[in-house]
Amino acid sequence: MTNPNRKILILGILLFAVLITAYANHFNNGFHFDDSHAVVDNVHIRDLKNIPQFFTDPKMFSADPLHWGLRPIVTTSLAIDYWIGGGLYPFYFQLSTFIWFVLLGVLLYFMYNNLLKHSINHPWVSYIAIAATAWYVLNTANAETVNYIISRSDVLSTFCIVASFLIYIAYPAKRNWGLYIIPAVIGVFAKETVLVLVILLFFYILLFENELSVADLFKSKNFKRLGSAFWLILPILLAVVIFQYYTLSKIKSISGITNPFLYYVLTQTWVWLHYFISFFLPMNLSADTDWTVISNIFDERIILGLIFVVVLVITIFKTSAKKETKPIAFGLIWFAAALLPTSLAPFAEVTNDHRMFFPFIGLSLSVVTYVGLFLFKNDKQIIASEKYRILIGTCVFLVLGLNAYGIHQRNKIWNNDESLWYDVTVKSPLNGRGLMNYGLTQMGKGNYAVADQYFEKATQYLPYYNTLYINIGILKGATGHFVEADENFKKAISYSPNTYDSYAFYARYLKIVNRDPEAIQMAQKALQINPYSVIALQALMGAYNDLGQWDNLKQAAQQTLSVLPNDSIAESFLQSANKQKPLITNTIITKPLSAADYINMSVTYYNQQNYQRCIEACEQAITLKPDYADAYSNMGAAYNQLKEWNKGIEACEMALKINPNHKLAAGNLQWAKKQLNNK
C-alpha cells in the first residue's frame, strides 16, 4: 500500500469512528410517524415467507390502504430486521439502516475520487474526495433520514443509484456487460427516484467523456453527440422505465398529491434555497414542517427562490466550461436533478427534511471541489506555512465537529414520540399534525387535559382531518364523555368515509362500552376496506364473544390467525368459540393467558416508550414463569431507558444466569455498566 493510500485508509477509519460516535445515541430510537403503518402495524413483515409476495402485492407494504405500494426491497429489509431481532426491537431496524448508510459513504468516496480525477490532476485529489464524503455523511440534516426507519427507502435507493453510477464511470470497458444496470433495477424496488440516475449519466457522458460544457449542448454541431449520449444510456433508461412501470402499475394512485401544480412548483424554488442553506447551516430541522404552498407569485420568498434558481443555472453553465470546475457543475446538476421528483409532483407536504438526503451528494461534491481548487492554487504556501495548515485543520474540525454534534442532538429529539413531536410543535407551531401527535403522547401518559388542549389547537389547522377526530373520540371516551366521543368518531367517518381507521377505532370504542351490535357493524365496514386491520378484527371477535355468536366468532378468529399466525388473543377466542363458552373480558384486548402474552405486551409498551408498563408486564410474565430470560432481559432494557442502571444490571444479569447466550441481555448489561461507570 502506497503512503497516500495508507493515509486515506487512516482518515477513513477516523471518519468511521467519528460517525459511530455521532450516531451512538440513535440505535435505540423508536418508531415514528409512517413507521406505525409500514412497520409496527404491518403484520406482513413478521414472516419471512411473505418475501416473494412483497414483489407482487402492494398490500404487503403497509397496514394502511392509503399507503399501499410496491417497495419490496424496503419491506424485505424490514422483515429481515424483524426476524433477526425476534420482534419490533428498534435497535435492529436502526442498525440495519446505519449499516447501509456507512456502505453508501464508502461508495461515495470512490465515486468522488473517480469524478475528480477526470478533471483535476493533483496529488491532493483523494483528500478532497474523502473530505466531500465526510461532509456528506456527517451533515446534520441527514440525521433526519437515518433516524426515520421507513425513510431507509431513501438510503437504499440512493445506495443503488450511487453503486450503478460508480460501476459505470469506474469500469467503462465493461459497460457492454450491463452490470451497472443491476443496482439501478434493484433501486427501483426501493423508491421511485432512480430515473434521476439516467439524467446524471447523460450529463456525465457529455461533460466528462465528451468534454462539452452545458452551453455546448445547445449548439447544432453537438446534436449528434447528444444523440450518441442518449443511445449510450438507452439500455438503463429502458430497464428503469420498464420496472418502474411495473411497480407503479400495481397501485391505484400515488397518495398525498393534493396541491395545485403551478403554485407548488413555484414554492419549490424557495424550498430549494432553504435546502441549499441547510447544507451549510442545518438548523431548525423539523420532522414535520408547517410550510404550505405560497399562492402569491409576487411573494418575496418566491422571488428569492427564482433568483436562486437563476443563479444556480448560471453557475452550472459557467463552471461546466472549464475542465477543472466540471465537478462543481456536475454536483450542482446532481443537486437539482435529485430534487426534481419531489418538486414536480405536488405533494401535500411542501418540504420534508429527509428530501435533502439524495441531493446533498451533489452539493457536497460541488462545495468541497470549490474549496479544493482554492487550496490547490495555494498548495506551495500551505506546505511551507504551518499557520495555513493549522487554519485549514481548524476549519475542517469545526465543520465536521459541529455537524457531528448536531447529529447527536437530533438523535435525542428522535428518541421517542414525545421528544420528537414536542420539537415539531416548537419548530412548526402551525402544523396541526404535529400538535395532534404531541397530544397523543400526552394522552398515552394520562395527561388528558394537556392532550385535549393540543387536540383543540390542531383542529384550527386540520378541521377536516379524520385521524384527529379519531383521537379526540378516544380521548373523550377515556374521560367518560361518551356523547362527545360518539360525535367525534362520526365526524372522522364523515370526513373520510373511504378509510378504514375511522371505522376500526370506532368499533373498538363501541366494543369497550358494550355496544356490541354497533361494534360489529363498524368493524365489518373497516374490514371491507382493509381486511388486515387487527383493531377491527379484535373488536369483531370481542363483540361476537359477548353476544355468543360462536360460528361468527370462530370465523373471525380464523381470519385473524390468517393475518397474525399464533396470535394468543385470536387463539383464545377460537377456543372460546369451539367450547361455546364466552371469554370473560372487559375490553377487546383480553387479559393475557400466558407468560408469552405478557412478553408481547412488554414489547409493545417498550416500543411506545411506556417503560414502567413494560416492567410491570415483565413482572407478570415472571410470576407465571420464574425462569423466563426474555422477561428479565426486557425488564433490564426498560430500566436502562429509565436510567435506573443498577436495576437494569440486576435484571440483565438474571437473564444471563438463566440463558448465558442471551445476546440482547448481554448488550443491555454492557450498556448499563458503561453508563453507570460514566457517572
C-alpha positions in Angstrom: 0.0 0.0 0.0 1.4 3.4 -1.0 1.8 6.1 1.5 -1.1 8.3 0.2 -3.4 5.3 0.2 -2.4 4.4 3.7 -3.2 8.0 4.8 -6.6 7.8 3.1 -7.3 4.5 4.9 -6.4 6.0 8.2 -8.6 9.0 7.5 -11.4 6.7 6.5 -11.1 4.8 9.8 -11.1 8.1 11.8 -14.2 9.2 9.8 -15.9 5.9 10.7 -15.1 6.4 14.4 -16.5 9.9 14.4 -19.6 8.7 12.5 -20.1 5.9 15.1 -19.7 8.4 17.9 -22.1 10.9 16.4 -24.8 8.3 15.9 -24.1 6.3 19.1 -27.2 7.5 20.8 -29.6 6.7 18.0 -29.6 3.0 17.9 -32.5 2.6 20.4 -34.6 5.4 18.9 -38.2 4.3 18.4 -40.6 4.0 15.6 -42.2 7.3 14.4 -44.9 8.7 12.1 -45.3 6.4 9.0 -43.3 3.7 10.8 -46.6 3.0 12.6 -48.4 1.6 9.5 -45.3 0.4 7.5 -43.5 -1.3 10.3 -45.3 -1.6 13.7 -48.8 -2.4 12.4 -47.6 -4.2 9.3 -48.2 -7.8 10.1 -46.7 -9.0 6.8 -43.1 -8.2 7.9 -43.4 -10.7 10.7 -43.0 -13.7 8.5 -40.1 -14.2 6.0 -42.3 -16.5 4.0 -44.1 -13.3 2.7 -41.0 -12.0 0.9 -41.9 -13.3 -2.6 -45.3 -11.5 -2.2 -43.6 -8.2 -1.3 -42.6 -8.0 -5.0 -46.2 -8.5 -6.3 -48.7 -7.4 -3.7 -48.8 -3.7 -2.8 -50.9 -4.5 0.3 -47.9 -6.0 1.9 -46.1 -2.6 2.2 -48.4 -1.0 4.8 -51.3 -1.7 7.2 -53.0 1.4 5.8 -54.7 1.1 2.3 -53.9 4.8 1.7 -50.2 3.8 1.7 -50.3 0.6 -0.2 -47.5 0.5 -2.7 -44.6 -1.6 -4.1 -41.2 -1.0 -2.4 -40.3 -4.7 -1.9 -36.6 -4.1 -1.1 -37.6 -1.9 1.8 -40.3 -4.3 3.0 -37.9 -7.2 2.7 -35.2 -5.4 4.7 -37.8 -4.7 7.4 -38.9 -8.3 7.5 -35.3 -9.4 7.9 -34.8 -6.9 10.8 -37.9 -8.2 12.5 -36.6 -11.8 12.1 -33.1 -11.1 13.4 -34.4 -9.1 16.4 -37.2 -11.5 17.1 -39.8 -8.7 17.2 -40.3 -5.0 17.0 -37.0 -4.0 18.6 -35.9 -0.7 17.2 -32.2 -1.4 17.7 -32.1 -3.9 14.9 -34.0 -1.7 12.5 -31.8 1.3 13.3 -28.6 -0.8 13.0 -29.7 -2.1 9.6 -30.3 1.4 8.2 -27.0 2.6 9.7 -25.0 -0.2 8.0 -26.4 0.8 4.6 -25.6 4.4 5.3 -22.0 3.5 6.1 -21.7 1.4 2.9 -23.1 4.4 1.0 -20.3 6.5 2.4 -17.7 4.0 1.2 -19.2 4.1 -2.3 -19.3 7.9 -2.3 -15.5 8.2 -1.6 -14.7 6.1 -4.7 -17.3 7.9 -6.8 -16.0 11.4 -5.8 -12.4 10.2 -6.3 -13.2 9.0 -9.9 -15.1 12.1 -10.8 -12.4 14.5 -9.5 -9.6 12.6 -11.2 -11.4 13.1 -14.6 -10.9 16.8 -14.3 -8.1 17.6 -11.8 -4.5 16.4 -11.7 -3.2 17.0 -8.2 -1.9 14.7 -5.5 -4.4 16.0 -3.0 -7.5 14.9 -5.0 -8.1 11.8 -2.8 -8.1 14.0 0.3 -10.7 16.2 -1.3 -12.8 13.1 -2.1 -12.7 11.9 1.5 -13.5 15.5 2.7 -16.6 15.5 0.5 -17.6 12.1 1.8 -17.1 13.3 5.4 -19.1 16.4 5.0 -21.9 14.4 3.5 -22.1 11.5 6.0 -21.7 13.9 8.9 -24.1 16.5 7.7 -26.6 17.1 10.5 -29.6 17.2 8.1 -29.0 13.6 7.1 -29.8 12.5 10.6 -33.5 13.0 9.8 -33.3 10.2 7.2 -31.1 7.9 9.2 -33.3 8.1 12.3 -36.6 7.7 10.5 -36.8 4.0 9.9 -39.2 3.9 6.9 -37.0 6.6 5.3 -34.4 3.9 4.7 -36.1 3.9 1.3 -34.0 7.0 0.6 -30.9 5.3 1.9 -31.4 2.1 -0.1 -32.4 3.9 -3.4 -29.5 6.3 -3.1 -27.1 3.5 -2.4 -28.3 1.7 -5.6 -28.1 4.9 -7.6 -24.5 5.6 -6.5 -23.5 2.0 -7.0 -24.8 2.0 -10.5 -23.2 5.3 -11.3 -19.9 4.2 -9.8 -19.8 1.0 -11.8 -20.5 3.0 -15.0 -17.7 5.5 -14.5 -15.1 3.2 -12.9 -15.3 0.4 -15.5 -16.0 1.9 -18.9 -14.6 -1.1 -20.7 -17.2 -3.4 -19.1 -20.3 -1.4 -19.9 -21.3 -3.8 -22.6 -21.9 -6.4 -19.9 -24.6 -4.2 -18.4 -23.5 -4.7 -14.8 -24.2 -1.1 -14.0 -27.9 -1.7 -14.7 -28.4 -4.2 -12.0 -28.1 -1.9 -9.0 -30.4 0.6 -10.7 -33.1 -2.0 -11.2 -32.8 -3.1 -7.6 -33.1 0.6 -6.6 -36.4 0.9 -8.5 -37.8 -1.6 -5.9 -36.8 0.8 -3.1 -38.1 4.2 -4.2 -39.3 5.9 -7.3 -36.2 8.2 -7.7 -33.9 6.0 -9.8 -34.9 7.7 -13.1 -32.8 10.6 -11.9 -29.8 8.3 -12.5 -30.5 8.5 -16.2 -30.2 12.3 -16.1 -26.9 12.1 -14.2 -25.4 9.6 -16.6 -26.4 11.7 -19.5 -24.6 14.8 -18.2 -21.7 12.8 -17.1 -21.1 11.5 -20.6 -21.4 14.9 -22.1 -19.4 16.9 -19.6 -16.6 14.4 -18.7 -16.3 12.0 -21.6 -17.2 14.3 -24.5 -15.7 17.3 -22.6 -18.5 19.6 -23.5 -19.9 22.4 -21.5 -23.6 22.9 -20.8 -23.7 25.8 -23.2 -22.2 23.5 -25.9 -25.3 21.3 -25.7 -27.3 24.0 -27.4 -25.0 24.2 -30.4 -26.2 22.4 -33.5 -22.8 20.9 -34.2 -23.1 18.9 -31.0 -26.6 17.5 -31.6 -25.0 14.3 -32.9 -23.1 13.9 -29.6 -26.4 14.4 -27.7 -27.9 11.6 -29.8 -24.9 9.4 -29.1 -25.1 10.1 -25.3 -28.8 9.2 -25.4 -28.1 6.0 -27.2 -25.5 5.0 -24.6 -28.0 5.5 -21.7 -30.9 3.9 -23.6 -30.4 0.4 -22.1 -30.6 1.7 -18.5 -33.4 4.0 -19.4 -35.5 1.2 -20.8 -34.7 -1.1 -17.8 -35.6 1.5 -15.2 -38.8 2.6 -17.1 -40.0 -1.0 -17.5 -39.5 -1.9 -13.9 -40.8 1.4 -12.6 -43.9 1.0 -14.8 -44.4 -2.5 -13.2 -44.2 -1.1 -9.6 -46.5 1.9 -10.4 -49.0 -0.3 -12.2 -49.6 -2.2 -9.0 -51.1 0.8 -7.2 -54.2 2.8 -8.0 -52.7 6.2 -7.4 -49.9 8.0 -5.6 -51.2 9.2 -2.2 -50.6 12.7 -0.9 -50.7 14.6 -4.3 -53.1 17.4 -3.4 -51.6 20.8 -4.0 -52.1 23.0 -7.1 -49.3 22.2 -9.5 -48.2 25.8 -10.6 -48.1 27.3 -7.1 -46.4 24.1 -5.7 -43.7 24.3 -8.3 -43.1 28.0 -7.7 -42.9 27.3 -4.0 -40.3 24.7 -4.6 -37.9 27.5 -5.7 -38.0 28.8 -2.2 -37.7 25.2 -0.8 -34.6 24.7 -3.0 -33.0 27.8 -1.5 -33.9 26.5 2.0 -32.3 23.1 1.3 -29.1 24.9 -0.1 -28.8 27.0 3.1 -29.5 23.9 5.2 -26.4 22.2 3.8 -24.2 24.8 5.4 -26.5 25.7 8.4 -28.6 22.6 9.3 -30.6 24.4 11.9 -34.4 24.4 12.7 -34.7 20.9 11.3 -38.3 19.6 11.8 -39.7 16.1 11.4 -42.9 17.6 10.1 -42.8 21.2 8.9 -45.7 23.6 8.8 -44.8 25.1 5.4 -47.6 25.4 2.9 -47.9 26.4 -0.7 -47.3 30.0 -1.5 -50.2 31.2 -3.6 -48.9 34.7 -4.3 -46.4 34.6 -7.2 -45.1 38.1 -6.1 -44.3 36.8 -2.6 -40.8 37.7 -1.7 -40.0 34.1 -0.9 -40.8 33.0 -4.5 -38.9 36.0 -5.9 -35.8 35.0 -3.8 -36.3 31.3 -4.8 -36.5 32.2 -8.5 -33.3 34.4 -8.2 -31.6 31.4 -6.5 -32.6 29.0 -9.3 -31.3 31.5 -12.0 -28.0 31.9 -10.1 -27.8 28.1 -9.8 -28.3 27.7 -13.6 -25.8 30.4 -14.4 -23.2 28.8 -12.1 -23.7 25.4 -13.8 -23.2 27.0 -17.2 -20.0 28.8 -16.1 -18.4 26.0 -14.1 -19.1 23.5 -16.8 -16.9 25.5 -19.3 -13.6 24.6 -17.6 -12.3 21.1 -17.2 -11.1 21.6 -13.6 -14.5 23.1 -12.5 -16.7 20.5 -14.2 -17.1 18.6 -10.9 -18.7 21.7 -9.4 -21.1 21.9 -12.3 -21.9 18.2 -12.1 -22.5 18.4 -8.4 -25.0 21.2 -8.8 -26.7 19.3 -11.6 -27.0 16.3 -9.2 -28.5 18.6 -6.5 -31.1 20.0 -8.9 -31.9 16.7 -10.7 -32.3 14.8 -7.4 -34.9 17.4 -6.3 -37.0 17.1 -9.4 -39.2 14.1 -8.3 -40.5 15.9 -5.2 -40.6 19.3 -6.9 -42.7 18.3 -9.9 -45.2 16.0 -8.0 -47.5 18.4 -6.0 -47.4 16.5 -2.7 -49.3 17.7 0.3 -46.0 18.3 2.2 -44.3 21.2 0.5 -41.0 20.2 2.1 -39.5 17.3 4.1 -36.1 17.4 5.6 -35.4 13.9 4.6 -35.7 15.0 0.9 -32.2 16.6 1.3 -30.5 13.2 1.6 -30.1 12.4 -2.1 -29.4 15.9 -3.4 -26.7 16.6 -0.8 -24.5 14.1 -2.5 -24.1 16.5 -5.4 -23.9 19.6 -3.2 -21.1 18.1 -1.1 -19.1 17.4 -4.3 -19.6 21.0 -5.6 -18.7 22.7 -2.3 -15.7 20.7 -1.5 -14.3 20.8 -5.1 -14.6 24.6 -4.9 -12.6 24.7 -1.7 -10.2 22.1 -3.0 -9.4 24.2 -6.1 -8.6 27.2 -3.9 -6.2 25.0 -1.8 -4.6 23.5 -4.9 -3.7 27.0 -6.2 -2.1 27.8 -2.9 -0.5 24.4 -2.3 3.1 25.7 -2.0 2.2 28.3 0.6 0.2 25.7 2.5 3.1 23.2 2.5 5.5 26.0 3.6 3.4 27.5 6.3 2.4 25.8 9.5 -0.1 28.5 10.2 -2.1 27.8 7.0 -2.2 24.1 7.8 -3.4 24.8 11.3 -6.1 27.1 10.0 -7.2 24.5 7.4 -7.3 21.8 10.1 -9.3 24.0 12.4 -11.8 24.8 9.7 -12.2 21.1 8.9 -12.6 20.3 12.6 -15.2 23.0 13.1 -17.3 22.0 10.1 -17.3 18.3 10.8 -17.3 18.6 14.6 -20.3 20.9 14.7 -22.2 18.7 12.3 -21.4 15.6 14.4 -22.6 17.5 17.5 -25.7 18.4 15.6 -26.4 14.8 14.7 -26.0 13.8 18.3 -28.6 16.4 19.3 -31.1 15.5 16.6 -30.8 11.8 17.7 -32.0 12.9 21.1 -35.0 14.6 19.5 -35.8 11.4 17.6 -35.5 9.2 20.7 -39.3 8.9 21.4 -42.6 10.3 20.2 -42.9 12.8 23.0 -39.5 14.4 22.3 -39.9 14.3 18.5 -43.4 15.8 18.4 -42.7 18.4 21.1 -39.8 19.6 18.9 -42.2 19.7 15.9 -44.6 21.9 17.9 -41.8 24.3 18.7 -40.2 24.4 15.2 -43.5 24.1 13.3 -46.2 25.6 15.5 -48.8 25.9 12.7 -48.6 22.1 12.0 -51.8 20.6 13.1 -50.5 17.1 12.7 -47.6 17.8 14.9 -49.9 19.3 17.6 -52.1 16.2 17.3 -49.2 13.8 17.7 -47.8 15.6 20.7 -51.3 15.5 22.2 -51.3 11.7 21.6 -48.1 11.3 23.6 -49.7 13.2 26.5 -52.9 11.1 26.2 -50.7 8.0 26.4 -49.3 9.3 29.7 -52.7 10.0 31.1 -52.3 13.8 30.8 -55.8 14.1 29.3 -56.2 17.8 29.9 -52.9 18.7 28.1 -53.8 16.3 25.3 -57.2 17.9 24.9 -55.6 21.4 24.6 -53.3 20.2 21.8 -56.1 18.4 20.0 -58.2 21.6 20.1 -55.2 23.6 18.7 -54.8 21.1 16.0 -58.5 21.4 14.9 -57.7 25.1 13.9 -55.2 23.8 11.2 -56.8 20.5 10.4 -60.6 21.0 10.6 -61.3 18.0 8.4 -58.6 15.5 9.3 -60.3 12.2 10.2 -57.3 10.9 12.3 -57.5 14.0 14.6 -61.2 13.3 15.3 -60.5 9.6 15.9 -58.0 10.6 18.6 -60.4 13.2 20.1 -63.0 10.4 20.2 -60.6 8.1 22.0 -59.8 10.9 24.5 -63.4 11.7 25.1 -64.3 8.0 25.7 -61.3 7.6 28.1 -62.5 10.6 30.1 -66.2 9.4 30.3 -67.6 12.0 27.8 -69.4 9.3 25.8 -71.7 11.6 23.8 -68.7 13.7 22.6 -66.8 10.5 21.8 -69.6 9.4 19.5 -69.8 12.8 17.9 -66.1 12.8 17.1 -65.9 9.3 15.8 -68.8 10.1 13.5 -67.0 13.2 12.3 -64.0 11.2 11.5 -66.1 8.8 9.4 -67.9 11.7 7.6 -64.7 13.5 6.7 -63.0 10.3 5.4 -65.7 7.7 4.6 -63.4 5.6 2.4 -60.6 5.0 5.0 -60.7 2.0 7.4 -59.2 3.5 10.5 -62.2 5.7 11.4 -64.5 2.6 11.4 -61.9 0.4 13.1 -61.3 2.7 16.1 -65.0 3.4 16.4 -65.6 -0.3 16.5 -63.1 -0.7 19.3 -64.7 2.1 21.3 -68.2 0.6 20.8 -66.9 -2.8 22.0 -65.4 -1.2 25.1 -68.7 0.5 26.0 -70.6 -2.8 25.4 -72.5 -1.6 22.2 -71.7 -4.9 20.5 -74.1 -4.9 17.6 -72.8 -1.4 16.5 -69.3 -2.5 17.1 -69.8 -5.5 14.7 -71.2 -3.1 12.0 -68.3 -0.7 12.2 -65.7 -3.5 12.3 -67.2 -5.1 9.2 -67.0 -1.8 7.3 -63.4 -1.4 8.3 -62.6 -4.9 7.1 -64.3 -4.3 3.8 -61.7 -1.5 3.2 -58.8 -3.2 4.9 -59.1 -6.9 5.6 -55.8 -6.8 7.6 -57.0 -4.4 10.3 -56.1 -6.1 13.5 -58.0 -3.5 15.5 -61.2 -4.2 13.6 -60.7 -8.0 13.9 -60.2 -7.8 17.6 -63.3 -5.6 18.0 -65.2 -8.1 15.9 -64.1 -11.1 17.9 -64.8 -9.4 21.2 -68.4 -8.4 20.1 -69.2 -11.9 18.8 -67.8 -13.4 22.0 -70.1 -11.2 24.1 -73.1 -12.0 22.0 -72.4 -15.7 22.0 -72.3 -15.8 18.1 -70.0 -18.8 18.1 -69.9 -19.6 14.4 -69.2 -15.9 13.6 -66.6 -15.8 16.4 -64.8 -18.9 15.0 -64.7 -17.4 11.5 -63.4 -14.1 12.8 -60.7 -15.8 14.9 -59.6 -17.9 12.0 -59.4 -14.8 9.8 -57.3 -13.1 12.5 -55.0 -16.1 12.7 -54.5 -16.0 8.9 -53.3 -12.4 9.3 -51.5 -12.9 12.6 -50.4 -16.6 13.0 -50.1 -17.8 16.6 -51.8 -14.7 17.9 -52.7 -15.5 21.6 -55.9 -13.4 21.6 -57.3 -15.0 18.5 -56.4 -18.5 19.7 -58.2 -17.8 23.0 -61.3 -16.6 21.1 -61.1 -19.7 18.9 -61.1 -21.9 21.9 -64.0 -20.0 23.3 -65.9 -20.5 20.1 -65.2 -24.2 20.0 -66.3 -24.6 23.6 -69.2 -22.2 23.2 -68.2 -20.6 26.4 -67.6 -16.9 26.5 -64.2 -15.5 27.2 -64.5 -13.0 30.0 -63.1 -9.7 29.0 -63.9 -6.0 29.7 -62.3 -4.8 26.5 -61.3 -6.1 23.2 -57.8 -6.6 24.4 -58.2 -9.6 26.7 -56.0 -10.3 29.7 -53.0 -12.4 28.5 -53.3 -16.0 29.4 -49.6 -16.9 29.4 -46.2 -15.6 30.2 -45.5 -15.2 26.4 -48.5 -13.0 26.1 -47.1 -10.7 28.8 -43.8 -10.6 27.0 -45.6 -9.5 23.8 -47.3 -6.8 25.9 -43.9 -5.7 27.3 -42.5 -5.3 23.8 -45.5 -3.1 22.8 -45.1 -0.9 25.9 -41.4 -0.6 25.3 -41.9 0.5 21.7 -44.4 3.1 22.9 -41.7 4.3 25.4 -44.0 3.3 28.2 -41.2 1.7 30.2 -43.0 1.4 33.5 -45.8 -0.6 32.0 -43.2 -2.7 30.2 -41.6 -3.6 33.5 -45.0 -4.4 35.0 -45.8 -6.8 32.1 -42.4 -8.5 32.6 -43.1 -8.9 36.3 -46.4 -10.6 35.4 -44.6 -12.9 33.0 -42.0 -13.8 35.7 -44.9 -14.6 38.1 -46.2 -17.2 35.7 -42.7 -18.4 34.5 -39.9 -17.6 37.0 -37.1 -18.7 34.7 -38.1 -16.5 31.8 -34.9 -15.0 30.5 -36.7 -12.8 27.9 -38.8 -11.2 30.7 -35.7 -10.3 32.7 -34.0 -9.0 29.5 -36.9 -6.8 28.5 -37.2 -5.5 32.1 -33.5 -4.7 32.0 -33.9 -2.8 28.8 -36.8 -0.8 30.2 -34.9 0.1 33.4 -32.0 1.3 31.2 -34.3 3.6 29.3 -35.4 5.0 32.7 -31.7 5.4 33.6 -32.1 3.1 36.6 -28.8 1.4 35.8 -28.5 -0.8 38.9 -31.9 -2.3 38.4 -31.1 -2.7 34.7 -27.9 -4.5 35.5 -29.6 -6.8 38.1 -32.3 -7.8 35.6 -29.9 -8.4 32.7 -27.6 -10.5 35.0 -30.6 -12.6 36.0 -31.5 -13.1 32.3 -27.9 -14.2 31.6 -27.9 -16.5 34.6 -30.9 -18.3 33.1 -29.6 -18.1 29.5 -25.9 -17.3 29.2 -26.2 -16.9 25.4 -29.0 -14.2 25.6 -27.4 -11.6 23.2 -30.0 -8.8 23.9 -29.5 -9.1 27.7 -25.7 -9.1 27.2 -25.9 -5.9 25.2 -28.1 -4.2 27.6 -25.9 -5.2 30.5 -22.8 -3.8 28.9 -24.7 -0.5 28.1 -25.9 -0.2 31.7 -22.5 -0.8 33.2 -20.9 1.7 30.8 -23.4 4.4 31.7 -23.0 3.7 35.4 -19.2 4.0 35.1 -19.6 7.3 33.3 -21.5 8.9 36.1 
